[in-house]
Amino acid sequence: MSDVSISQDQVNAAAAPTRPTAPRAVSITMNIAAPLFWLYVVCKLFIFDVDIFLIRSIDPSLIWITDYKFFLLIGLFALILLISQKSTVIAWTLFVLLYPFILVFWRIPKLVFKHRSWALAFALINTGISLFKSFRFKFVIATVFLIAIFIALKFSAPPLLYLSIFGIFAVLLASYMRMSIFVFQPSSIFRVYEKFVRNTPKFMVEHLSDAETRNLPINALDVKQIELRRSNIQTLVIGNRALLFVSRRLRDYQQSKLNAIAFTLNLFLLIVLTVISYGVINYALYKLDPTQFTIIGSPTFFLFVYYSFHAFIFGSIPEITPTQLYSQAISMSEQIFAIILLFILIGLFISVQSEKYKQELDRTIAETEASGRNLEDMINSTYNLSFEQALDEVRKMQNNLMTFILWLSQDFSSE
Protein backbone atom coordinates (compact mmCIF):
# COMPACT_ATOMS: atom_id res chain seq x y z
CA MET A 1 0.00 0.00 0.00
CA SER A 2 1.60 3.23 -1.13
CA ASP A 3 1.71 6.34 1.02
CA VAL A 4 -0.07 9.32 -0.40
CA SER A 5 0.42 12.69 1.31
CA ILE A 6 -2.44 15.16 1.01
CA SER A 7 -2.07 18.66 2.35
CA GLN A 8 -4.76 20.26 4.50
CA ASP A 9 -5.27 22.98 1.86
CA GLN A 10 -6.08 20.30 -0.72
CA VAL A 11 -8.56 18.70 1.64
CA ASN A 12 -10.25 22.04 2.31
CA ALA A 13 -10.34 22.86 -1.39
CA ALA A 14 -11.95 19.51 -2.17
CA ALA A 15 -14.47 19.89 0.62
CA ALA A 16 -15.39 23.49 -0.17
CA PRO A 17 -18.58 23.84 -2.17
CA THR A 18 -18.15 25.16 -5.69
CA ARG A 19 -20.33 28.15 -6.44
CA PRO A 20 -22.38 27.52 -9.58
CA THR A 21 -21.44 29.71 -12.50
CA ALA A 22 -24.97 30.12 -13.89
CA PRO A 23 -26.57 31.74 -10.78
CA ARG A 24 -23.60 34.09 -10.55
CA ALA A 25 -24.02 35.10 -14.19
CA VAL A 26 -27.75 35.64 -13.63
CA SER A 27 -26.99 37.77 -10.56
CA ILE A 28 -24.54 39.95 -12.49
CA THR A 29 -27.01 40.29 -15.34
CA MET A 30 -29.86 41.33 -13.06
CA ASN A 31 -27.67 43.82 -11.20
CA ILE A 32 -26.95 45.46 -14.55
CA ALA A 33 -30.51 45.15 -15.84
CA ALA A 34 -32.18 46.69 -12.75
CA PRO A 35 -30.49 50.14 -12.93
CA LEU A 36 -30.85 50.14 -16.73
CA PHE A 37 -34.57 49.43 -16.37
CA TRP A 38 -35.08 52.35 -13.98
CA LEU A 39 -32.92 54.62 -16.15
CA TYR A 40 -35.20 53.74 -19.06
CA VAL A 41 -38.33 54.42 -16.97
CA VAL A 42 -37.07 57.85 -15.86
CA CYS A 43 -36.04 58.81 -19.40
CA LYS A 44 -39.32 57.55 -20.83
CA LEU A 45 -41.50 59.38 -18.31
CA PHE A 46 -39.63 62.63 -17.83
CA ILE A 47 -37.17 63.24 -20.67
CA PHE A 48 -37.87 61.65 -24.06
CA ASP A 49 -38.91 58.41 -25.80
CA VAL A 50 -35.57 56.67 -25.55
CA ASP A 51 -36.83 53.45 -27.17
CA ILE A 52 -38.05 55.29 -30.28
CA PHE A 53 -34.77 57.22 -30.45
CA LEU A 54 -32.69 54.02 -30.29
CA ILE A 55 -34.76 52.20 -32.91
CA ARG A 56 -34.59 55.15 -35.31
CA SER A 57 -30.82 55.35 -34.76
CA ILE A 58 -30.37 51.62 -35.50
CA ASP A 59 -32.96 51.00 -38.25
CA PRO A 60 -35.96 53.33 -38.81
CA SER A 61 -37.83 50.52 -40.60
CA LEU A 62 -38.19 48.74 -37.25
CA ILE A 63 -40.21 51.57 -35.68
CA TRP A 64 -43.31 49.32 -35.84
CA ILE A 65 -41.89 47.40 -32.87
CA THR A 66 -42.90 50.23 -30.53
CA ASP A 67 -46.57 49.65 -31.39
CA TYR A 68 -46.39 46.08 -30.11
CA LYS A 69 -43.86 46.47 -27.26
CA PHE A 70 -46.44 45.62 -24.60
CA PHE A 71 -47.15 42.24 -26.20
CA LEU A 72 -43.44 41.64 -26.79
CA LEU A 73 -42.69 42.32 -23.12
CA ILE A 74 -45.39 40.05 -21.72
CA GLY A 75 -44.37 37.38 -24.25
CA LEU A 76 -40.76 37.62 -23.11
CA PHE A 77 -41.88 37.40 -19.47
CA ALA A 78 -44.00 34.31 -20.27
CA LEU A 79 -41.00 32.67 -21.96
CA ILE A 80 -38.82 33.35 -18.93
CA LEU A 81 -41.49 31.82 -16.68
CA LEU A 82 -41.59 28.77 -18.92
CA ILE A 83 -37.86 28.04 -18.89
CA SER A 84 -37.05 29.13 -15.32
CA GLN A 85 -38.21 28.29 -11.83
CA LYS A 86 -41.24 30.31 -10.77
CA SER A 87 -39.73 31.32 -7.43
CA THR A 88 -36.55 32.56 -9.11
CA VAL A 89 -38.48 34.64 -11.64
CA ILE A 90 -40.66 36.18 -8.92
CA ALA A 91 -37.60 36.98 -6.77
CA TRP A 92 -35.73 38.69 -9.61
CA THR A 93 -38.86 40.55 -10.73
CA LEU A 94 -39.31 41.95 -7.24
CA PHE A 95 -35.59 42.81 -7.18
CA VAL A 96 -35.89 44.88 -10.36
CA LEU A 97 -39.13 46.60 -9.32
CA LEU A 98 -37.86 47.43 -5.81
CA TYR A 99 -34.29 48.23 -6.89
CA PRO A 100 -34.35 51.94 -5.82
CA PHE A 101 -35.40 50.94 -2.30
CA ILE A 102 -32.86 48.09 -2.20
CA LEU A 103 -30.14 50.51 -3.30
CA VAL A 104 -31.02 53.22 -0.76
CA PHE A 105 -31.93 51.10 2.25
CA TRP A 106 -29.66 48.08 1.80
CA ARG A 107 -26.82 48.38 -0.72
CA ILE A 108 -25.51 51.80 0.31
CA PRO A 109 -25.79 51.22 4.12
CA LYS A 110 -24.11 47.81 3.65
CA LEU A 111 -21.26 49.41 1.70
CA VAL A 112 -20.79 52.09 4.37
CA PHE A 113 -20.82 49.54 7.20
CA LYS A 114 -18.45 47.21 5.35
CA HIS A 115 -15.82 49.91 4.88
CA ARG A 116 -16.50 51.56 8.29
CA SER A 117 -16.67 54.91 6.49
CA TRP A 118 -18.56 56.95 9.05
CA ALA A 119 -17.66 60.19 7.29
CA LEU A 120 -19.39 58.90 4.17
CA ALA A 121 -22.33 57.73 6.31
CA PHE A 122 -22.84 61.22 7.73
CA ALA A 123 -22.50 62.72 4.26
CA LEU A 124 -25.32 60.44 3.05
CA ILE A 125 -27.43 61.19 6.14
CA ASN A 126 -26.96 64.93 5.60
CA THR A 127 -27.97 64.52 1.97
CA GLY A 128 -31.11 62.66 3.02
CA ILE A 129 -32.04 65.29 5.61
CA SER A 130 -31.45 68.10 3.11
CA LEU A 131 -33.57 66.34 0.48
CA PHE A 132 -36.39 65.70 2.93
CA LYS A 133 -36.47 69.25 4.30
CA SER A 134 -36.45 70.85 0.83
CA PHE A 135 -38.51 68.17 -0.90
CA ARG A 136 -41.48 70.45 -1.65
CA PHE A 137 -39.32 73.18 -3.21
CA LYS A 138 -37.26 70.74 -5.28
CA PHE A 139 -40.30 68.79 -6.43
CA VAL A 140 -42.12 71.95 -7.58
CA ILE A 141 -38.99 73.28 -9.31
CA ALA A 142 -38.35 69.95 -11.05
CA THR A 143 -41.98 69.71 -12.15
CA VAL A 144 -42.04 73.22 -13.64
CA PHE A 145 -38.67 72.63 -15.31
CA LEU A 146 -39.67 69.32 -16.93
CA ILE A 147 -43.05 70.66 -18.10
CA ALA A 148 -41.37 73.72 -19.61
CA ILE A 149 -38.89 71.50 -21.49
CA PHE A 150 -41.70 69.28 -22.74
CA ILE A 151 -43.67 72.28 -24.03
CA ALA A 152 -40.63 73.76 -25.79
CA LEU A 153 -39.83 70.46 -27.51
CA LYS A 154 -43.34 69.31 -28.46
CA PHE A 155 -45.36 72.45 -29.23
CA SER A 156 -45.08 75.41 -31.58
CA ALA A 157 -47.97 77.60 -30.41
CA PRO A 158 -46.56 81.03 -29.35
CA PRO A 159 -48.53 81.25 -26.05
CA LEU A 160 -47.18 77.87 -24.94
CA LEU A 161 -43.62 78.75 -25.97
CA TYR A 162 -43.80 82.04 -24.05
CA LEU A 163 -45.10 80.08 -21.05
CA SER A 164 -42.16 77.68 -21.36
CA ILE A 165 -39.63 80.54 -21.47
CA PHE A 166 -41.24 82.22 -18.46
CA GLY A 167 -41.26 78.95 -16.52
CA ILE A 168 -37.56 78.31 -17.20
CA PHE A 169 -36.63 81.84 -16.10
CA ALA A 170 -38.70 81.39 -12.92
CA VAL A 171 -36.85 78.13 -12.14
CA LEU A 172 -33.47 79.79 -12.68
CA LEU A 173 -34.28 82.81 -10.51
CA ALA A 174 -35.68 80.63 -7.72
CA SER A 175 -32.63 78.33 -7.82
CA TYR A 176 -30.11 81.17 -7.72
CA MET A 177 -31.99 82.97 -4.95
CA ARG A 178 -32.15 79.79 -2.89
CA MET A 179 -28.44 79.17 -3.38
CA SER A 180 -27.62 82.74 -2.31
CA ILE A 181 -29.82 82.45 0.81
CA PHE A 182 -28.26 79.09 1.64
CA VAL A 183 -24.81 80.69 1.69
CA PHE A 184 -25.72 83.09 4.50
CA GLN A 185 -28.34 81.24 6.53
CA PRO A 186 -27.40 78.59 9.12
CA SER A 187 -27.65 75.07 7.81
CA SER A 188 -30.99 73.45 8.59
CA ILE A 189 -29.23 70.07 8.73
CA PHE A 190 -27.37 70.98 11.91
CA ARG A 191 -30.49 72.43 13.49
CA VAL A 192 -32.03 68.97 13.08
CA TYR A 193 -29.01 67.36 14.74
CA GLU A 194 -28.97 69.85 17.60
CA LYS A 195 -32.70 69.54 18.28
CA PHE A 196 -32.44 65.76 18.34
CA VAL A 197 -29.41 65.46 20.63
CA ARG A 198 -30.61 68.24 22.95
CA ASN A 199 -33.90 66.45 23.63
CA THR A 200 -32.50 62.91 23.78
CA PRO A 201 -31.44 62.80 27.50
CA LYS A 202 -34.73 64.20 28.78
CA PHE A 203 -36.75 61.92 26.50
CA MET A 204 -34.85 58.80 27.64
CA VAL A 205 -35.21 59.54 31.35
CA GLU A 206 -38.91 60.41 31.03
CA HIS A 207 -39.63 57.10 29.32
CA LEU A 208 -37.88 54.83 31.83
CA SER A 209 -40.26 52.16 33.10
CA ASP A 210 -39.21 51.93 36.78
CA ALA A 211 -40.43 55.28 38.11
CA GLU A 212 -42.38 53.66 40.95
CA THR A 213 -39.46 51.63 42.31
CA ARG A 214 -36.57 53.90 41.37
CA ASN A 215 -36.13 55.43 44.83
CA LEU A 216 -36.51 52.19 46.75
CA PRO A 217 -33.41 50.52 48.27
CA ILE A 218 -32.00 47.55 46.35
CA ASN A 219 -32.82 45.09 49.14
CA ALA A 220 -36.50 46.05 48.86
CA LEU A 221 -36.73 45.02 45.19
CA ASP A 222 -37.57 41.57 43.86
CA VAL A 223 -35.67 39.85 41.06
CA LYS A 224 -37.86 41.23 38.23
CA GLN A 225 -37.65 44.79 39.58
CA ILE A 226 -33.86 44.56 39.85
CA GLU A 227 -33.63 43.26 36.29
CA LEU A 228 -35.88 46.10 35.10
CA ARG A 229 -33.72 48.63 36.94
CA ARG A 230 -30.57 47.27 35.33
CA SER A 231 -32.25 47.27 31.91
CA ASN A 232 -33.07 50.98 32.29
CA ILE A 233 -29.53 51.72 33.43
CA GLN A 234 -28.26 49.87 30.37
CA THR A 235 -30.50 52.02 28.16
CA LEU A 236 -29.02 55.22 29.62
CA VAL A 237 -25.47 53.87 29.28
CA ILE A 238 -26.04 53.01 25.61
CA GLY A 239 -27.53 56.45 25.04
CA ASN A 240 -24.47 58.07 26.62
CA ARG A 241 -22.03 55.99 24.57
CA ALA A 242 -24.03 56.50 21.38
CA LEU A 243 -24.08 60.29 21.70
CA LEU A 244 -20.34 60.43 22.40
CA PHE A 245 -19.77 58.02 19.51
CA VAL A 246 -21.77 60.28 17.17
CA SER A 247 -19.83 63.36 18.29
CA ARG A 248 -16.54 61.68 17.41
CA ARG A 249 -17.83 60.46 14.07
CA LEU A 250 -19.01 64.01 13.30
CA ARG A 251 -15.48 65.18 14.07
CA ASP A 252 -14.15 62.60 11.59
CA TYR A 253 -16.67 63.86 9.04
CA GLN A 254 -15.49 67.42 9.57
CA GLN A 255 -11.86 66.44 9.05
CA SER A 256 -12.71 64.42 5.92
CA LYS A 257 -13.77 67.57 3.99
CA LEU A 258 -16.64 65.67 2.37
CA ASN A 259 -18.76 68.78 2.88
CA ALA A 260 -16.57 70.54 0.29
CA ILE A 261 -17.53 67.83 -2.19
CA ALA A 262 -21.21 68.47 -1.46
CA PHE A 263 -20.77 72.21 -2.08
CA THR A 264 -18.93 71.49 -5.34
CA LEU A 265 -21.71 69.14 -6.44
CA ASN A 266 -24.35 71.81 -5.76
CA LEU A 267 -22.43 74.30 -7.87
CA PHE A 268 -22.00 71.75 -10.66
CA LEU A 269 -25.74 70.98 -10.68
CA LEU A 270 -26.51 74.69 -10.85
CA ILE A 271 -24.19 75.04 -13.85
CA VAL A 272 -25.91 72.12 -15.60
CA LEU A 273 -29.32 73.61 -14.80
CA THR A 274 -28.28 76.97 -16.26
CA VAL A 275 -26.83 75.50 -19.46
CA ILE A 276 -29.84 73.27 -20.15
CA SER A 277 -32.28 76.04 -19.25
CA TYR A 278 -30.79 78.48 -21.72
CA GLY A 279 -30.66 75.73 -24.34
CA VAL A 280 -34.43 75.36 -23.90
CA ILE A 281 -35.00 79.14 -23.89
CA ASN A 282 -33.03 79.69 -27.10
CA TYR A 283 -34.69 76.72 -28.77
CA ALA A 284 -38.15 78.07 -27.87
CA LEU A 285 -37.14 81.54 -29.09
CA TYR A 286 -35.99 80.06 -32.41
CA LYS A 287 -39.36 78.34 -32.82
CA LEU A 288 -41.07 81.66 -32.10
CA ASP A 289 -38.87 83.68 -34.47
CA PRO A 290 -36.22 81.88 -36.61
CA THR A 291 -34.75 85.22 -37.68
CA GLN A 292 -33.32 85.74 -34.18
CA PHE A 293 -30.44 83.41 -35.07
CA THR A 294 -28.21 82.68 -38.02
CA ILE A 295 -27.95 78.88 -38.09
CA ILE A 296 -25.71 76.63 -40.16
CA GLY A 297 -27.01 73.08 -40.40
CA SER A 298 -29.96 71.44 -38.66
CA PRO A 299 -31.35 73.40 -35.67
CA THR A 300 -31.60 70.49 -33.21
CA PHE A 301 -32.25 70.88 -29.51
CA PHE A 302 -28.82 69.47 -28.66
CA LEU A 303 -27.20 72.11 -30.89
CA PHE A 304 -28.90 74.84 -28.83
CA VAL A 305 -27.67 73.21 -25.59
CA TYR A 306 -24.18 73.12 -27.08
CA TYR A 307 -24.52 76.81 -27.99
CA SER A 308 -25.74 77.56 -24.44
CA PHE A 309 -22.70 75.87 -22.94
CA HIS A 310 -20.33 78.02 -24.99
CA ALA A 311 -22.30 81.16 -24.18
CA PHE A 312 -22.04 80.29 -20.47
CA ILE A 313 -18.24 80.17 -20.69
CA PHE A 314 -18.19 83.38 -22.78
CA GLY A 315 -17.55 81.56 -26.03
CA SER A 316 -19.34 81.08 -29.33
CA ILE A 317 -19.89 78.47 -32.03
CA PRO A 318 -20.12 79.06 -35.78
CA GLU A 319 -23.31 76.96 -36.14
CA ILE A 320 -25.47 79.42 -34.12
CA THR A 321 -25.09 83.19 -33.97
CA PRO A 322 -27.56 85.51 -32.20
CA THR A 323 -28.37 88.30 -34.64
CA GLN A 324 -31.42 90.08 -33.23
CA LEU A 325 -32.26 91.94 -30.04
CA TYR A 326 -34.01 89.18 -28.10
CA SER A 327 -31.46 86.46 -28.85
CA GLN A 328 -28.58 88.78 -27.99
CA ALA A 329 -30.27 89.88 -24.76
CA ILE A 330 -30.81 86.25 -23.73
CA SER A 331 -27.14 85.48 -24.45
CA MET A 332 -26.10 88.43 -22.27
CA SER A 333 -28.41 87.32 -19.45
CA GLU A 334 -26.84 83.86 -19.45
CA GLN A 335 -23.41 85.38 -19.11
CA ILE A 336 -24.68 87.52 -16.23
CA PHE A 337 -25.81 84.33 -14.48
CA ALA A 338 -22.35 82.88 -15.17
CA ILE A 339 -20.72 85.90 -13.52
CA ILE A 340 -23.01 85.59 -10.48
CA LEU A 341 -22.27 81.90 -10.12
CA LEU A 342 -18.58 81.79 -10.87
CA PHE A 343 -17.38 84.99 -9.24
CA ILE A 344 -19.80 85.64 -6.38
CA LEU A 345 -21.17 82.29 -5.26
CA ILE A 346 -17.92 80.37 -5.59
CA GLY A 347 -16.10 83.13 -3.70
CA LEU A 348 -18.72 83.01 -0.94
CA PHE A 349 -18.51 79.25 -0.71
CA ILE A 350 -14.75 79.36 -0.33
CA SER A 351 -14.46 82.30 2.08
CA VAL A 352 -17.76 82.31 3.99
CA GLN A 353 -19.51 78.98 3.66
CA SER A 354 -16.57 76.80 4.65
CA GLU A 355 -15.94 78.77 7.87
CA LYS A 356 -19.65 79.01 8.67
CA TYR A 357 -20.08 75.30 8.06
CA LYS A 358 -17.14 74.53 10.37
CA GLN A 359 -18.57 76.72 13.13
CA GLU A 360 -22.00 75.11 12.85
CA LEU A 361 -20.49 71.63 12.87
CA ASP A 362 -18.32 72.51 15.90
CA ARG A 363 -21.44 73.68 17.73
CA THR A 364 -23.30 70.48 16.80
CA ILE A 365 -20.39 68.32 18.00
CA ALA A 366 -20.22 70.25 21.29
CA GLU A 367 -24.00 69.93 21.72
CA THR A 368 -23.82 66.17 21.11
CA GLU A 369 -20.96 65.70 23.59
CA ALA A 370 -22.79 67.81 26.18
CA SER A 371 -25.92 65.68 25.80
CA GLY A 372 -23.83 62.54 26.26
CA ARG A 373 -22.27 63.91 29.47
CA ASN A 374 -25.72 65.03 30.56
CA LEU A 375 -26.86 61.41 30.43
CA GLU A 376 -23.99 60.47 32.75
CA ASP A 377 -25.22 63.09 35.23
CA MET A 378 -28.76 61.75 34.89
CA ILE A 379 -27.55 58.23 35.70
CA ASN A 380 -26.00 59.63 38.85
CA SER A 381 -29.02 61.73 39.83
CA THR A 382 -31.61 59.08 38.95
CA TYR A 383 -29.93 55.96 40.33
CA ASN A 384 -27.19 57.46 42.53
CA LEU A 385 -24.55 55.60 40.55
CA SER A 386 -21.31 56.67 38.95
CA PHE A 387 -20.80 55.66 35.33
CA GLU A 388 -18.42 52.84 36.36
CA GLN A 389 -20.99 51.55 38.85
CA ALA A 390 -23.64 51.69 36.13
CA LEU A 391 -21.41 49.54 33.89
CA ASP A 392 -21.05 47.04 36.74
CA GLU A 393 -24.83 46.85 36.99
CA VAL A 394 -25.10 46.20 33.27
CA ARG A 395 -22.54 43.38 33.50
CA LYS A 396 -24.75 41.63 36.07
CA MET A 397 -27.58 41.30 33.53
CA GLN A 398 -28.12 37.92 31.90
CA ASN A 399 -28.64 39.44 28.46
CA ASN A 400 -26.49 42.53 28.59
CA LEU A 401 -25.22 44.51 25.62
CA MET A 402 -21.69 45.02 26.88
CA THR A 403 -20.17 44.03 23.53
CA PHE A 404 -22.14 46.77 21.81
CA ILE A 405 -21.32 49.28 24.58
CA LEU A 406 -17.61 48.48 24.33
CA TRP A 407 -17.78 48.84 20.56
CA LEU A 408 -19.30 52.31 20.93
CA SER A 409 -16.57 53.13 23.47
CA GLN A 410 -13.65 51.71 21.48
CA ASP A 411 -11.93 55.02 20.74
CA PHE A 412 -12.44 56.78 24.07
CA SER A 413 -12.60 56.02 27.76
CA SER A 414 -15.27 57.14 30.18
CA GLU A 415 -14.29 59.96 32.41
C-alpha positions, 0 to 999 in steps of 0.5 A: 500500500503506497503512502499518499500525502495530502495537504490540508489545503487540498482537503479544504479545497476539495471539501469546499462547495463550488459556487455555480457559475450560472446563478452568478451570471444571472446575478450579475445580469440582473444587477446590470438590468435593474439600474438600466430598467429604472434609467429607461423608466425615468427617461421615458417618463420625464425626458424623451422616448428613448426606445423610439430614439434608439430604434430610429438610430439603428434602423428606422424601418423597425419603428413598428416594434414600438406599437407592439412592445407591450405584447413583446414584453409580456411574451418575453416574461411568459417565456422566462417563466416557462424556462425558469423556476417560478420562485426565481423569476418572482424573486428577480422581478421583485428585485428589479421593481424594488431596486431603488429601495434596495439601493437606498436602504440596503446596498448603500448602508451595507457598503458604508458599514463594510468599509467603516466609512462613518464620514461617508455615512454622515455625508449620506445622512446629511444629503437625506435630511437636506432632500427631505427638508427641501422636498417640496421646493425641489419637487415643484422646481423639477416639475415646472422645469420638466413641463417647460422643457416638454412644451418647448420640444413638443409644441409650436404655439406662441402662447405655450412657448412664451409660457415655457420661457417664463417657466424656465426663467422662474426656475433659474431665478428661484434656484439662484436665490435659494443658493444665495440664501443658503450661503448666508443662513445657518444650515438646517441640517445641523439644526435637526441634529442639535434639536435631536441630541438636545432632547435625547437625554430628557426623553430617555429619562422620562420614558424609563419604566421603573419610576415607581421603584426607582427610589426604593433601596435595592434590598427592597426590590424583587428579582424582576424589579432589579432586572428592570432597573438594570435594563433601564440603566443599560439604556441610559449607558447606551444612550451616553455611549451612542451620543459620544460616539456620534460626536466623534464620528461628526469630528471625523466627518469634519476632518474628511472635507466631504462637505466641500464635495457636497458644495462642489456638487451643488455648484455643478448641478446649478451650472448644468441647470443653467446650461440646459435652461438656456438651451431650452429658452433659445430653442423656444425663441428660435421656434417663435422667431427663426430670424433671431439666429443665423444657423448653419445646419440642422437646428436640433435641440442638442445644438442649442444646448451646445450653444448655451454651454459656450455662451455660459463660458463666454464663447461662441460656435459658428453653427449658431449666432444671435443676430437680433435683439431678443437672442442677444439679450438672452445670451447676455443674461446667461453670461450675467448668471455665469458671472453671479455663479462663478465669481460671487457664489464660488467666492462666498462658498470658499471664504464664507460657507466653509468657515460658517459650516465649520462653526455650525459643525463645531457647535453640533459636535459640542451639543452632542458631547454635552448631551452625552455627558448630561446622560452620565449626570442623569444616571448619577441623579436618577440611580445614585450611581457613577458611570463605572458603577452603572457599567457594573450593573449592566454586567450583572444582567443575563442578556447585557449589551456590553459588547455593543457598549464596548464597541461604541466606546472603542476610541475613548474612555469614560471619564 
